[in-house]
């Protein structure tokens, strides 16, 4: 079976994949045409300015994000 994988966390994912290859669980195909290497870039840089919000709407959005993080922390502990 052939599966294409998009690596999102570059260093950690490649490390994990190389361990799996050493154990014989997967095999790398260096001739894959779709294989590309994307340089690591912080998400804050990547998405800076992506939301064009007024100060009021941005503060409302940040409040919702903070509340979601608190719920996540509360529900996972």
MOSUL-V73144 format. One record per backbone hydrogen bond with DSSP energy under -0.5 kcal/mol. CO is the residue of the C=O (numbers start at 1). NH is the residue of the N-H. Records with the same first field share a line. If there is no record, write none. Layout:
# MOSUL-V73144
CO=NH + NH
This chain:
# MOSUL-V73144
5=7
6=8
8=10
9=13
10=14
11=15
12=16
13=17
14=18
15=19
16=20
17=21
18=22
19=23
20=25 + 26
21=24
28=30
29=32
32=35
36=38
42=45 + 46
43=47
45=48
47=50
50=52
51=53
54=58
55=59
56=60
57=61
58=62
59=63
60=64
61=65
62=66
63=67
64=68
65=69
66=70
67=71
68=72
69=73
70=74
71=75
72=76
73=77
